[in-house]
Amino acid sequence: MRTPLNSICMGLELISESNPLKSENASTEANILEDVVHSCDSAVNILDELLIFEKLESKCLALNSKRAPVYQFLTEVLEPFIGLVSGYT
């Protein structure tokens, strides 16, 4: 599962780096592409975390607790959607 997801991420990154957008909505399209690349990277990280959780359940890995930047995490997750809901009041 990780390999296909990494392939998608690499493809998106290549598109974003090598394909300058030339339409009149280029700025919006570039932002959307950037959000998609970021979301893909986040999905890979989540998959990595799930695989680590699987190791924890099988007792192959020990768990250490520590503080986490929850506010920063939520801000990064919700930021792409702010523009979608800003027009709805």
Secondary structure, DSSP 4 states (H G I P E B T S, - for coil): -HHHHHHHHHHHHHHHHH----STTHHHHHHHHHHHHHHHHHHHHHHHHHHHHHHHHTTSS--------HHHHHHHHHHHHHHHHTT--
